[in-house]
């Protein structure tokens, strides 16, 4: 009985850990939100969203790393300390920003914004390179 309790307890604690930003799915955001934007406005909004996303993703990844370390140390040294892990998870903001970036991309395709399309392609390549280098 006590063994089952510990298994459930540790599973719950591990499930409460923050996720890396790359593992968080985007929220749906309608591209109609940006229907009134012209290409210049979409480019500005895209730049703002990417800058904010990079900042929030870094914070989320730091929280996830710290949670992982604290969980590992807590499980090995002093498991009651696991109840006091401070979780500053920004999962919802990461998901929302990802959704907004996708909506801006979709709106820019509808408006045929070629310069923004080229910028998005370059950003995707840089993102892939960063992921490969992080491994």
N, C-alpha and C positions, 0 to 999 in steps of 0.2 A: 504494500500500500504506500509506504513512504517512498519507495523507489518510483512508483508511478507519479506521485506528487512532484518529486524532483524533476522528472522528465518533462512534465507539463510546465513546471515553473521555468526551467531553462529554455524550453521552446518558446514560451511567451516572452521571455527577456530577449532572446535572440531575434524574435520577430519584431520587437520594438526598436531595434537599431535602425538608424537612418540608412537610406540607400544612396549609392553613388548616383550622381546626376544622370549619368549615361543610362542607368537602369530605370529611370522614371519616364513613363509614357506621357505624351502630350495630351492636354485637355483639348476638346474640340472648341474652336473659335471660328465663327462664321466669317468667311472672306468678305461678306456683304458689309461688315463693320468698316471696311476700308474702301468701299465702292465709290465714295465721293473724293477719294484722294487721287491726285494726278501722279505721274511718275516721280517727280521731284519730291513730293510729300511722302510717297511710299519709300523712296530711298532714305529719306531722313528718319522715318519711322523704323525702317529695317536697321539702320545704324544704331538707333537708340535701343532697340530691343536686343540686338546682338551685344552691345556694351553691357546692358543690364543683365542679360543672360550669363555672360562670362563671369561677371561679379558674383551672381547668386550661385551659379554652378560651382565656382571655387569654394564658396562658403559651405555649400551642401556637401561637397567632397571632403572638406576638412572635418565637418561634423561626422560624416560616415566613418572616416578613418579614426577619429577620436573615440567614437562609440565602439568600433571594433577592438581597439586597443584596450579600452576600459573593460569591455566584456571579457576579453581574454585574461586580463590581469585579475578581474573580479572572480572569474570561475576558478582560477588556479590558487589565488592567495586568500581571498576573503569574499565568498559569494554573497553575503548580505549587502555588501557595498553596491551590488548590481541594482538594487532598488533606488539608488541615489544618482544614477546616471542622468545627467542633464541633457535633454534631447531638444536641441534647437533646430529640429528638422524643418527644412524649407521646401518640402516636397510639393506642396500646393502651388507655391510661387514658381518653382521650376517648371511644373506641368503647364501652368498658365502661360508663362513666357514662351515655352516651346510651341504651344498652340497658336499664340499670336504671331510668332515668326512664320509658321506654316501658313496662316491666313494671309499675311502680307505677301508671302511668296506666291500664293494662289491669285491674289488680287493683281500682282505685278504681271503674271502670265496673261491674265484676262486683258490687261491694259497694254500688253506688248511692250513692256519697259525693258529694252535690251541691255542698257547699262546696268540695271539692277540685276538682271538675269546673269550677266557676266560676273558681277560681284558675288552673287550667291554661289555660283559654281566655284569660284576661287575660295570662298569660305568653307565650302564642303570639302575641298581638297586639303585645305589647311587643317580642318578638323580630323580628317582621316589620318593625316600625317602625325598629328599630335597624339591620337589614340595609339597608333603603331609605335611611336617613340616612348609612350608611357608603359608599354608592356614589357 
